[in-house]
């Protein structure tokens, strides 16, 4: 991926080395899958979803005065994330503007160990997540090592896909989709609630593909092998792939993020079309 000459976003908050204690909270009995949990033997119902968005209930505010570092981080991986974030800002600002709307960029928080968001306190094992209550995406960069080693999904474009997916959840929040799905999930049974979560996650995958299309069209960021890297990452975090590795069997009714095939399919759909209008995963639901 061609990224070194790209603009760095100033919307990065570096919390690394300043973990915040506390407990992780969710409301409504919602089950949100968390990929790394399968490998660590942790009940995924107790923790946040990898490549997901936290529930906007039981809000805890950040500590008084905040904990962010001033200025952009200087290490290479953080610089890479800042470039990808900037690229999503440029892409979605253009898309929203063409629709007569204003895109409000999110903040992206880098943390290690533990962090307190407006959705509660999360440990590193929670993986990347988006909190709609404070409109921030959170990532412990050590996750990228997990993505490479444990999920066998290396490459910088795979890493960019992770960021773009979380920003996809921010887009859903701005458009009101996330709130509508959350409200609907509270009124249905577990199986249907899981399916709604799948549709939400697949749409975020599609939005990540839209970003890749638009960014490449404007700035020629994609190099040979990049698309394959993203697809490998999408497949590696499919519910069926995770369940096969962790429990030896696949239980489709428990899916909350979509199968490997679905995740690749919707990312490719966004990538090929470059249009968020092609990302209606809720059609017929």
C-alpha positions as CSV (number, residue, x, y, z in Angstrom):
1,X,0.0,0.0,0.0
2,X,1.3,3.4,-0.9
3,X,0.9,5.5,2.2
4,X,4.2,7.2,3.2
5,X,3.5,10.4,1.3
6,X,-0.1,10.6,2.5
7,X,-1.5,13.2,4.8
8,X,-1.5,12.4,8.6
9,X,-4.8,13.0,10.4
10,X,-4.7,15.2,13.5
11,X,-7.6,13.3,14.9
12,X,-5.4,10.7,16.6
13,X,-5.3,10.5,20.4
14,X,-2.4,8.5,21.9
15,X,-3.3,6.9,25.2
16,X,-0.6,4.3,25.1
17,X,1.1,3.6,28.4
18,X,-1.8,5.1,30.3
19,X,-4.2,2.3,30.8
20,X,-7.4,3.0,32.8
21,X,-8.9,0.5,35.2
22,X,-12.5,-0.5,35.5
23,X,-15.1,-2.9,34.2
24,X,-16.5,-3.4,30.7
25,X,-20.2,-2.8,30.4
26,X,-23.0,-3.7,28.0
27,X,-26.7,-3.3,28.2
28,X,-29.8,-5.2,27.1
29,X,-28.3,-8.7,27.3
30,X,-26.9,-8.2,23.8
31,X,-24.5,-10.8,22.5
32,X,-21.7,-9.2,20.5
33,X,-19.1,-11.6,19.2
34,X,-15.4,-10.9,19.8
35,X,-12.9,-12.8,17.7
36,X,-9.9,-13.0,19.9
37,X,-12.1,-14.3,22.7
38,X,-12.4,-17.6,20.8
39,X,-8.7,-18.0,21.0
40,X,-8.3,-16.9,24.6
41,X,-11.2,-19.1,25.8
42,X,-13.2,-16.1,27.0
43,X,-17.0,-16.1,26.7
44,X,-17.6,-13.6,23.8
45,X,-20.9,-12.5,25.4
46,X,-18.8,-10.7,28.1
47,X,-16.7,-8.6,25.9
48,X,-16.8,-6.3,22.9
49,X,-16.9,-7.4,19.3
50,X,-13.8,-7.4,17.2
51,X,-14.4,-5.3,14.2
52,X,-17.6,-4.1,15.9
53,X,-19.2,-1.2,17.7
54,X,-19.8,-1.0,21.4
55,X,-23.3,-0.7,22.8
56,X,-24.4,2.8,23.7
57,X,-25.6,2.0,27.2
58,X,-24.3,2.5,30.7
59,X,-22.0,5.3,29.8
60,X,-18.9,6.1,31.8
61,X,-17.1,9.4,31.0
62,X,-13.4,9.6,30.4
63,X,-11.2,10.6,33.3
64,X,-11.2,14.4,34.2
65,X,-8.7,16.2,32.0
66,X,-8.3,13.4,29.6
67,X,-5.3,11.2,29.0
68,X,-4.2,11.9,25.5
69,X,-0.8,12.9,24.3
70,X,-0.4,16.1,22.4
71,X,0.9,16.0,18.9
72,X,1.0,13.1,16.4
73,X,2.7,9.9,17.4
74,X,6.0,9.3,15.7
75,X,6.4,5.5,15.5
76,X,5.8,4.1,12.1
77,X,2.7,2.0,12.8
78,X,1.0,4.9,14.4
79,X,1.9,7.1,11.5
80,X,0.4,4.5,9.2
81,X,-2.8,4.5,11.1
82,X,-2.9,8.3,11.0
83,X,-2.5,8.2,7.2
84,X,-5.3,5.7,6.8
85,X,-7.5,7.7,9.1
86,X,-6.8,10.9,7.0
87,X,-7.7,9.0,3.9
88,X,-11.0,7.9,5.3
89,X,-11.7,11.5,6.2
90,X,-11.0,12.7,2.7
91,X,-13.1,9.9,1.2
92,X,-16.2,10.2,3.4
93,X,-16.1,14.0,3.4
94,X,-16.4,13.9,-0.4
95,X,-19.2,11.3,-0.3
96,X,-21.2,13.1,2.3
97,X,-20.7,16.5,0.6
98,X,-22.0,15.0,-2.7
99,X,-25.1,14.1,-0.9
100,X,-25.5,17.5,0.7
101,X,-24.5,16.4,4.1
102,X,-21.5,17.2,6.4
103,X,-19.1,14.5,7.5
104,X,-18.0,14.9,11.1
105,X,-14.7,12.9,11.4
106,X,-14.2,10.6,14.4
107,X,-11.3,10.6,16.7
108,X,-9.1,7.5,16.7
109,X,-7.6,6.4,20.1
110,X,-4.4,4.4,20.3
111,X,-4.1,2.5,23.5
112,X,-2.3,-0.5,25.1
113,X,-3.5,-2.7,27.9
114,X,-6.7,-1.0,28.8
115,X,-8.7,2.1,27.9
116,X,-11.8,3.9,29.1
117,X,-14.2,5.0,26.5
118,X,-17.6,6.5,26.9
119,X,-19.0,3.0,26.4
120,X,-17.0,1.6,29.4
121,X,-13.5,0.2,30.1
122,X,-12.0,-2.2,27.5
123,X,-9.0,-4.4,27.7
124,X,-6.6,-5.0,24.8
125,X,-8.3,-8.4,24.3
126,X,-11.4,-6.5,23.1
127,X,-9.6,-5.7,19.8
128,X,-10.5,-2.7,17.7
129,X,-13.9,-1.2,18.4
130,X,-16.0,1.9,17.8
131,X,-17.9,3.7,20.5
132,X,-20.9,5.7,19.3
133,X,-21.3,7.5,22.6
134,X,-18.1,9.5,22.1
135,X,-17.7,8.9,18.3
136,X,-14.3,7.5,18.7
137,X,-12.6,4.4,17.3
138,X,-10.2,2.5,19.6
139,X,-7.3,0.2,18.7
140,X,-4.4,-1.4,20.5
141,X,-1.8,-1.7,17.8
142,X,-0.6,-5.0,19.2
143,X,-3.7,-6.4,17.5
144,X,-1.9,-6.2,14.2
145,X,0.6,-8.7,15.4
146,X,-2.3,-11.0,16.3
147,X,-3.8,-10.4,12.9
148,X,-0.5,-11.5,11.3
149,X,0.5,-14.4,13.5
150,X,-2.6,-15.9,14.8
151,X,-5.1,-15.1,12.0
152,X,-2.5,-15.5,9.2
153,X,-3.5,-12.2,7.7
154,X,-0.4,-10.1,7.2
155,X,0.1,-6.9,5.2
156,X,-0.4,-3.2,5.5
157,X,-3.6,-3.3,3.5
158,X,-5.1,-5.8,5.9
159,X,-4.3,-3.4,8.7
160,X,-5.9,-0.5,6.7
161,X,-9.0,-2.6,6.3
162,X,-9.3,-2.9,10.1
163,X,-9.3,0.9,10.4
164,X,-11.6,1.4,7.5
165,X,-14.1,-1.1,8.9
166,X,-14.3,0.8,12.3
167,X,-14.8,4.1,10.4
168,X,-17.6,2.3,8.6
169,X,-19.3,2.0,12.0
170,X,-18.8,5.7,12.5
171,X,-20.5,6.4,9.1
172,X,-23.4,4.1,10.3
173,X,-23.6,6.2,13.5
174,X,-23.8,9.5,11.6
175,X,-26.4,8.2,9.2
176,X,-28.6,6.8,12.1
177,X,-28.3,3.2,10.9
178,X,-26.5,2.1,14.1
179,X,-29.1,3.6,16.4
180,X,-32.0,2.1,14.4
181,X,-30.4,-1.4,14.5
182,X,-29.6,-1.1,18.3
183,X,-33.2,-0.1,19.0
184,X,-34.6,-3.0,16.9
185,X,-32.3,-5.5,18.6
186,X,-33.8,-4.7,21.9
187,X,-37.3,-5.8,20.7
188,X,-36.4,-9.1,19.1
189,X,-35.1,-12.5,20.2
190,X,-31.5,-13.5,20.3
191,X,-31.3,-15.2,16.9
192,X,-32.8,-12.2,15.1
193,X,-30.7,-9.8,17.1
194,X,-27.6,-11.7,16.0
195,X,-28.7,-11.4,12.4
196,X,-29.2,-7.7,12.7
197,X,-25.6,-7.5,14.1
198,X,-24.4,-9.5,11.0
199,X,-26.0,-7.0,8.6
200,X,-24.5,-4.1,10.5
201,X,-21.0,-5.7,10.4
202,X,-21.3,-6.6,6.7
203,X,-22.3,-3.1,5.8
204,X,-19.2,-1.8,7.6
205,X,-17.1,-4.2,5.5
206,X,-18.8,-2.8,2.4
207,X,-18.0,0.7,3.5
208,X,-14.4,-0.3,3.9
209,X,-14.4,-1.4,0.3
210,X,-16.0,1.9,-0.7
211,X,-13.1,3.7,1.0
212,X,-10.5,1.5,-0.8
213,X,-12.1,2.2,-4.2
214,X,-12.4,6.0,-3.7
215,X,-9.0,6.3,-2.1
216,X,-7.3,4.4,-4.9
217,X,-9.2,6.3,-7.6
218,X,-8.0,9.6,-6.1
219,X,-4.6,8.7,-4.8
220,X,-3.5,5.4,-6.3
221,X,-2.8,3.8,-2.9
222,X,-3.4,0.1,-3.9
223,X,-0.4,-2.0,-4.9
224,X,-0.2,-5.6,-6.2
225,X,-1.4,-8.0,-3.6
226,X,-3.2,-5.4,-1.4
227,X,-6.7,-6.5,-2.2
228,X,-5.8,-10.1,-1.5
229,X,-4.5,-9.0,1.9
230,X,-7.8,-7.3,2.8
231,X,-9.8,-10.3,1.6
232,X,-7.6,-12.7,3.6
233,X,-8.2,-10.6,6.7
234,X,-12.0,-10.5,6.1
235,X,-12.1,-14.3,5.7
236,X,-9.9,-14.8,8.8
237,X,-12.4,-13.0,11.0
238,X,-15.5,-14.6,9.6
239,X,-17.7,-16.3,12.2
240,X,-17.4,-19.7,10.6
241,X,-13.6,-19.5,10.4
242,X,-13.4,-18.5,14.0
243,X,-15.8,-21.1,15.2
244,X,-14.1,-23.9,13.3
245,X,-10.8,-23.1,15.0
246,X,-12.2,-22.5,18.4
247,X,-14.9,-25.2,18.9
248,X,-14.6,-27.5,15.9
249,X,-18.1,-26.8,14.6
250,X,-20.1,-24.0,13.0
251,X,-23.3,-22.6,14.5
252,X,-24.8,-20.2,12.0
253,X,-27.5,-19.0,14.2
254,X,-24.9,-17.6,16.6
255,X,-23.1,-15.6,13.9
256,X,-22.8,-11.9,14.8
257,X,-20.3,-10.7,12.2
258,X,-21.0,-12.9,9.1
259,X,-19.3,-15.8,7.5
260,X,-15.9,-15.6,5.7
261,X,-17.6,-15.7,2.4
262,X,-20.1,-12.9,3.3
263,X,-17.4,-10.6,4.7
264,X,-15.2,-11.0,1.5
265,X,-18.3,-10.6,-0.7
266,X,-19.4,-7.3,0.8
267,X,-15.9,-5.9,1.0
268,X,-15.5,-6.7,-2.7
269,X,-18.9,-5.2,-3.5
270,X,-17.9,-1.9,-2.0
271,X,-14.5,-2.1,-3.6
272,X,-15.9,-2.7,-7.1
273,X,-18.7,-0.1,-6.9
274,X,-17.2,2.7,-4.8
275,X,-20.7,3.5,-3.9
276,X,-22.3,3.4,-0.4
277,X,-25.6,2.9,-2.1
278,X,-24.5,-0.6,-3.0
279,X,-24.0,-1.4,0.7
280,X,-27.6,-2.0,1.7
281,X,-27.1,-5.3,3.6
282,X,-30.5,-4.8,5.2
283,X,-32.5,-5.2,2.0
284,X,-35.4,-7.5,2.7
285,X,-34.7,-7.6,6.4
